[in-house]
């Protein structure tokens, strides 16, 4: 059910005026303003009271009254307009939607979990209203307020539900919004077995890699499930360890589950202010993290000069650290790492970068996507560096259906280290598909 836009706008204005009056009364009385949760609770109460008044007025004059379902729908739409993301919120609340892309206020496409793409209704009455809605979100959500204007025409924001919003204005004919949903904030490798992302052998291998504190790079294309796999692998990290996560905009959400990760600090990069000051890059955050006594450093998405700081961190006592990376293959990840490393102020030559990779990274895990199938296709064990090449063994390689199967044997010392934390080497000798029989 969709509420009438004019009704929502009228009710929103009425409740907003009452909230503003309450805020003035508190201020005049020398009392602090309401906290977010209290303000929202008052908003719900005011919406309910406004609807009751309208129902009484309708009965008095003999006009039709709303059904309970219609009232509930109007109340929810008004609350979303006041405290959330207005008409966009309905899409965010749909658990089957994975991606939302808006080209202006009225050309809105969504992609569902089953692969369907559909055009849906407008999310605002005008582009100006859409921009204002995004500015409000930028002010309320995330660690610190973010700008969205002509001087700062891009907005990257983590939503309360873990979704990731990116928006642009003044760089296209209309403002553009893209939202990537994360339907599985709490996920384990066992969950990924059910989804066909990995099999039992890979599941036990990844569990042992985490327990043995092996540093891993997770790579793949856009939407391949890199962040989901990272979350799942992190579920096997002992709860006694201190984790520092580093992201451009908060997305991983490991700190949301203290029963799994009781000691987590989530760091978020910050853009510079109007004077060009105060910005904090991912590379700086990695360096800051090393001063915070981490057991592991986890970078949500590596795509620039921060890779050099990350590799240094991985090779300086934070074994078991992880990062995600865009790459088309497990082998291609090495070229990407080298490309990003050369962007750092140190300008390391390729040979030095490869040596650093060989000393820092233990495994590279590649995720592939075939339609709606997302699965691990390859795992490489980093062995050494020789000049302009990183030497690696593909210990899990693509099988007939693309899913990873055991390939080149693990090095004996690596296998011993994994076995010491519970890995059964016999799993690597079983035929593909045995776990489904």
C-alpha distance (Angstrom), angle and dihedral (degrees) to the residues before:
residue distance angle dihedral
X1 . . .
X2 3.82 . .
X3 3.80 120.7 .
X4 3.78 121.6 -132.7
X5 3.80 108.5 -91.2
X6 3.80 93.3 -138.1
X7 3.82 92.0 51.0
X8 3.79 91.0 50.7
X9 3.81 91.6 48.0
X10 3.80 92.4 50.2
X11 3.78 94.4 47.4
X12 3.79 91.1 45.1
X13 3.82 91.7 54.0
X14 3.81 91.3 48.7
X15 3.80 94.1 50.5
X16 3.81 93.1 41.3
X17 3.80 89.8 55.3
X18 3.82 90.4 51.7
X19 3.81 91.4 48.5
X20 3.81 91.0 49.8
X21 3.80 90.6 49.9
X22 3.80 90.2 51.0
X23 3.80 90.2 50.1
X24 3.82 91.5 51.5
X25 3.80 91.1 49.4
X26 3.79 91.5 52.6
X27 3.79 91.8 47.4
X28 3.80 93.3 48.0
X29 3.78 89.2 50.6
X30 3.79 91.5 53.0
X31 3.77 92.9 -113.5
X32 3.82 126.0 132.9
X33 3.77 120.2 -104.2
X34 3.78 122.0 -99.1
X35 3.76 119.8 -81.9
X36 3.80 116.4 -115.6
X37 3.79 95.0 -98.8
X38 3.80 93.1 47.1
X39 3.79 91.9 47.1
X40 3.79 90.9 51.9
X41 3.82 91.2 48.6
X42 3.80 89.7 51.9
X43 3.79 89.1 47.5
X44 3.81 91.4 55.1
X45 3.81 90.0 49.4
X46 3.82 92.5 49.7
X47 3.81 91.6 48.0
X48 3.80 90.4 51.9
X49 3.81 91.8 48.6
X50 3.81 91.9 48.3
X51 3.80 91.2 51.5
X52 3.81 91.1 49.4
X53 3.81 90.3 52.4
X54 3.79 91.1 50.7
X55 3.79 91.4 49.2
X56 3.84 91.4 51.7
X57 3.80 91.0 48.2
X58 3.80 91.0 50.5
X59 3.80 91.3 51.2
X60 3.80 91.2 47.9
X61 3.81 94.5 54.5
X62 3.79 94.8 35.0
X63 3.79 98.8 -116.0
X64 3.84 121.8 141.6
X65 3.79 116.3 -82.0
X66 3.77 125.4 -142.5
X67 3.77 121.8 -99.9
X68 3.79 117.7 -115.9
X69 3.81 90.0 -104.5
X70 3.80 91.4 52.2
X71 3.80 91.0 48.8
X72 3.81 91.7 49.2
X73 3.79 90.5 49.6
X74 3.80 92.3 49.1
X75 3.81 91.7 46.9
X76 3.78 91.9 51.2
X77 3.80 93.4 46.6
X78 3.81 90.7 49.7
X79 3.80 92.3 48.7
X80 3.82 89.7 49.5
X81 3.81 90.0 50.5
X82 3.80 91.4 50.8
X83 3.77 103.8 39.9
X84 3.78 110.1 10.2
X85 3.82 135.4 32.6
X86 3.79 100.9 -58.0
X87 3.82 113.1 -136.1
X88 3.79 91.6 -4.3
X89 3.80 88.8 65.0
X90 3.81 93.1 72.6
X91 3.78 89.5 61.6
X92 3.81 91.6 47.8
X93 3.79 90.0 51.8
X94 3.81 93.1 54.5
X95 3.84 105.2 98.0
X96 3.82 92.2 -158.1
X97 3.81 95.2 59.9
X98 3.81 115.2 94.1
X99 3.81 103.6 172.4
X100 3.81 134.6 23.0
X101 3.82 121.5 -166.1
X102 3.80 122.0 -179.3
X103 3.80 121.7 -172.5
X104 3.77 95.7 -168.0
X105 3.79 124.8 -32.0
X106 3.79 97.3 -59.0
X107 3.82 108.3 34.4
X108 3.78 100.9 75.4
X109 3.79 125.8 162.0
X110 3.78 127.9 -174.7
X111 3.78 131.6 -168.5
X112 3.78 118.5 -148.4
X113 3.79 128.2 -147.4
X114 3.80 90.6 -104.8
X115 3.82 92.0 57.6
X116 3.81 98.9 -100.5
X117 3.81 117.6 141.3
X118 3.78 117.8 -157.2
X119 3.76 137.5 172.1
X120 3.80 112.2 -125.8
X121 3.79 135.5 -171.3
X122 3.79 128.7 -70.1
X123 3.79 118.8 -71.0
X124 3.83 94.1 -155.5
X125 3.78 138.9 13.7
X126 3.80 93.3 -118.1
X127 3.77 141.5 4.7
X128 3.81 89.7 -107.9
X129 3.79 89.3 56.0
X130 3.80 90.1 49.2
X131 3.81 91.7 52.0
X132 3.81 90.8 48.6
X133 3.79 90.5 50.6
X134 3.80 90.2 52.3
X135 3.82 91.5 48.3
X136 3.78 89.7 53.4
X137 3.80 90.0 50.6
X138 3.81 90.7 48.9
X139 3.80 90.2 53.5
X140 3.81 95.8 47.6
X141 3.79 106.2 35.1
X142 3.79 132.7 64.3
X143 3.77 129.9 25.7
X144 3.79 95.5 -62.5
X145 3.78 136.6 13.5
X146 3.81 114.7 -87.0
X147 3.77 128.1 -155.6
X148 3.80 125.6 -123.7
X149 3.79 112.0 -177.5
X150 3.80 142.5 100.2
X151 3.79 90.7 -67.1
X152 3.81 92.0 50.0
X153 3.82 105.4 26.7
X154 3.83 97.3 171.4
X155 3.78 127.9 70.8
X156 3.81 126.6 -167.6
X157 3.76 113.2 -176.6
X158 3.79 140.5 168.3
X159 3.79 112.5 -136.7
X160 3.83 123.4 -141.0
X161 3.81 90.5 -107.9
X162 3.81 92.0 53.4
X163 3.80 95.7 -100.5
X164 3.78 118.1 139.3
X165 3.80 119.4 -128.7
X166 3.78 125.7 -163.9
X167 3.80 122.8 179.0
X168 3.79 138.5 175.8
X169 3.79 131.9 -163.2
X170 3.80 133.4 -177.7
X171 3.81 90.8 14.7
X172 3.80 95.7 84.7
X173 3.77 134.5 30.2
X174 3.82 89.1 -92.9
X175 3.79 135.0 18.5
X176 3.81 111.1 -88.0
X177 3.78 128.2 -150.1
X178 3.81 128.5 -170.2
X179 3.80 122.2 -177.4
X180 3.78 124.5 -173.0
X181 3.76 112.2 -158.8
X182 3.79 122.7 -146.9
X183 3.77 105.3 -152.7
X184 3.80 93.5 176.4
X185 3.81 109.6 51.7
X186 3.78 92.2 153.3
X187 3.79 108.5 43.7
X188 3.81 136.5 149.0
X189 3.80 131.8 -162.5
X190 3.82 87.6 -104.9
X191 3.80 88.2 61.5
X192 3.81 89.3 52.5
X193 3.82 90.9 53.4
X194 3.80 88.1 59.7
X195 3.79 90.0 50.4
X196 3.80 92.8 49.7
X197 3.81 94.2 -115.9
X198 3.80 92.2 124.4
X199 3.80 140.7 -2.7
X200 3.79 132.1 -125.9
X201 3.82 94.4 -89.8
X202 3.81 91.4 53.0
X203 3.77 91.3 42.7
X204 3.81 91.9 55.6
X205 3.79 91.0 42.1
X206 3.82 92.3 53.9
X207 3.80 91.9 44.7
X208 3.80 90.3 53.3
X209 3.81 91.8 45.1
X210 3.81 89.2 57.1
X211 3.80 93.2 45.4
X212 3.81 91.5 48.1
X213 3.84 89.0 49.8
X214 3.79 96.1 -118.9
X215 3.82 113.0 171.5
X216 3.80 111.9 -126.5
X217 3.78 138.3 -166.4
X218 3.82 113.2 -154.7
X219 3.80 112.2 -157.4
X220 3.78 139.9 174.4
X221 3.78 142.7 114.6
X222 3.79 129.5 -59.9
X223 3.79 110.7 -62.9
X224 3.80 94.5 9.7
X225 3.80 92.6 125.7
X226 3.81 101.9 -101.9
X227 3.80 95.5 144.3
X228 3.80 92.0 45.6
X229 3.80 91.3 52.0
X230 3.80 91.1 47.7
X231 3.81 90.3 52.8
X232 3.80 90.3 48.6
X233 3.79 93.6 49.6
X234 3.80 90.8 46.8
X235 3.81 88.4 58.0
X236 3.82 86.7 72.2
X237 3.80 93.7 55.2
X238 3.83 109.0 107.8
X239 3.83 112.0 -103.2
X240 3.80 89.8 -128.1
X241 3.83 91.3 71.4
X242 3.79 125.3 95.4
X243 3.81 113.4 -128.7
X244 3.80 129.3 -164.1
X245 3.81 114.8 -165.0
X246 3.79 121.2 -163.3
X247 3.79 125.0 -163.7
X248 3.76 143.0 157.4
X249 3.80 87.3 -128.2
X250 3.79 122.3 4.8
X251 3.78 109.9 -94.8
X252 3.80 112.0 133.3
X253 3.78 94.8 71.6
X254 3.81 97.4 -165.3
X255 3.79 88.5 145.3
X256 3.82 89.5 62.9
X257 3.80 90.9 74.6
X258 3.81 109.6 54.1
X259 3.80 90.4 168.8
X260 3.84 87.2 68.0
X261 3.80 100.2 29.8
X262 3.81 111.6 19.5
X263 3.83 94.7 169.6
X264 3.81 109.6 51.4
X265 3.79 131.5 137.6
X266 3.82 114.3 -165.9
X267 3.80 112.6 -156.3
X268 3.81 122.6 -165.7
X269 3.80 127.5 -163.4
X270 3.80 117.0 -117.8
X271 3.78 130.4 -144.7
X272 3.83 119.9 -130.0
X273 3.80 119.3 -100.3
X274 3.81 126.6 -114.2
X275 3.78 90.3 -75.6
X276 3.78 91.2 53.4
X277 3.79 92.6 -108.8
X278 3.78 135.5 116.8
X279 3.80 97.5 40.0
X280 3.80 117.7 143.9
X281 3.81 118.0 -162.5
X282 3.80 129.4 -152.3
X283 3.81 89.2 -109.9
X284 3.81 90.4 56.8
X285 3.78 91.3 47.1
X286 3.80 91.0 54.5
X287 3.79 89.6 53.2
X288 3.81 90.6 46.7
X289 3.80 90.1 50.0
X290 3.80 91.9 58.1
X291 3.81 88.4 61.8
X292 3.79 92.0 54.8
X293 3.82 97.7 71.1
X294 3.81 97.2 -110.7
X295 3.78 123.9 -179.4
X296 3.80 88.3 -158.1
X297 3.80 136.4 9.3
X298 3.80 117.4 -148.1
X299 3.81 120.8 -166.8
X300 3.78 112.6 -162.9
X301 3.79 96.4 -150.7
X302 3.79 127.0 1.5
X303 3.78 115.2 -156.2
X304 3.79 109.5 138.1
X305 3.76 148.2 19.1
X306 3.81 91.8 -34.3
X307 3.82 87.9 80.8
X308 3.79 90.5 78.6
X309 3.80 92.2 53.8
X310 3.80 89.3 46.1
X311 3.81 93.5 51.5
X312 3.77 89.8 49.0
X313 3.79 89.5 50.4
X314 3.81 91.9 50.3
X315 3.80 90.8 52.7
X316 3.80 96.3 44.2
X317 3.78 105.9 66.8
X318 3.81 103.8 -62.3
X319 3.79 97.3 100.6
X320 3.77 113.0 170.2
X321 3.80 93.4 43.7
X322 3.80 119.1 145.1
X323 3.79 142.7 -160.0
X324 3.79 138.9 175.1
X325 3.79 123.6 -126.7
X326 3.80 137.1 -177.2
X327 3.80 108.3 -117.8
X328 3.80 134.8 140.7
X329 3.81 94.9 -135.0
X330 3.79 141.0 9.2
X331 3.80 90.1 -105.9
X332 3.80 91.6 47.1
X333 3.79 89.5 59.6
X334 3.80 89.8 76.8
X335 3.81 92.1 58.3
X336 3.80 90.1 48.7
X337 3.79 91.9 50.8
X338 3.79 90.5 50.5
X339 3.80 91.9 47.5
X340 3.79 92.3 52.3
X341 3.81 93.8 42.9
X342 3.79 91.9 57.0
X343 3.81 88.4 59.4
X344 3.80 90.6 65.3
X345 3.81 118.5 98.3
X346 3.82 90.0 -110.4
X347 3.84 91.1 66.3
X348 3.77 92.8 -154.4
X349 3.81 115.3 -161.6
X350 3.80 116.6 -115.0
X351 3.79 93.6 -103.8
X352 3.80 92.3 55.0
X353 3.80 92.1 45.8
X354 3.79 92.1 51.4
X355 3.78 90.9 49.9
X356 3.78 89.3 51.8
X357 3.82 90.8 49.6
X358 3.81 90.7 50.2
X359 3.80 90.9 51.8
X360 3.81 95.3 44.0
X361 3.82 110.1 35.7
X362 3.79 123.6 62.4
X363 3.82 101.8 176.2
X364 3.81 138.1 15.4
X365 3.81 114.1 -156.5
X366 3.81 119.8 -163.4
X367 3.80 125.0 -157.9
X368 3.79 121.0 -158.5
X369 3.77 131.3 -165.9
X370 3.80 128.6 -148.2
X371 3.78 108.5 -180.0
X372 3.77 103.6 -56.3
X373 3.82 93.3 -17.8
X374 3.78 112.2 105.5
X375 3.77 117.2 -175.9
X376 3.78 144.7 151.0
X377 3.78 107.2 -97.1
X378 3.79 103.3 173.9
X379 3.80 143.5 13.9
X380 3.80 122.3 -168.4
X381 3.77 126.3 -163.9
X382 3.80 110.9 -146.3
X383 3.79 109.0 -130.7
X384 3.80 109.4 170.4
X385 3.81 145.4 -45.0
X386 3.79 125.5 -102.0
X387 3.79 113.6 -174.1
X388 3.79 108.8 -68.6
X389 3.80 94.5 0.1
X390 3.77 135.9 76.7
X391 3.80 108.1 -142.0
X392 3.80 113.5 -137.2
X393 3.79 141.4 160.6
X394 3.81 120.9 -136.1
X395 3.79 96.9 -132.6
X396 3.82 91.3 174.2
X397 3.80 116.1 32.4
X398 3.83 133.8 -179.5
X399 3.80 112.1 -78.1
X400 3.82 126.7 -153.6
X401 3.80 92.0 -71.6
X402 3.81 94.4 40.4
X403 3.79 95.6 -103.4
X404 3.78 116.5 125.3
X405 3.79 119.2 -94.7
X406 3.83 128.3 176.9
X407 3.80 111.8 -71.9
X408 3.80 130.0 163.1
X409 3.82 110.2 11.8
X410 3.78 117.7 -102.3
X411 3.77 116.0 -105.5
X412 3.79 110.3 -90.5
X413 3.80 94.7 -117.2
X414 3.82 91.2 49.9
X415 3.79 91.2 48.4
X416 3.81 89.9 50.0
X417 3.81 90.6 51.7
X418 3.81 91.9 50.3
X419 3.80 92.1 45.2
X420 3.79 89.3 52.0
X421 3.81 89.4 63.7
X422 3.80 95.1 45.4
X423 3.81 108.3 -79.5
X424 3.81 115.5 147.7
X425 3.84 108.6 -141.5
X426 3.80 88.7 -159.9
X427 3.81 89.3 73.8
X428 3.80 88.6 72.5
X429 3.80 91.5 59.9
X430 3.82 97.5 56.4
X431 3.83 119.8 101.7
X432 3.77 122.2 -103.8
X433 3.80 112.2 -88.4
X434 3.82 97.8 24.4
X435 3.80 90.6 122.3
X436 3.83 90.0 61.4
X437 3.80 96.1 52.5
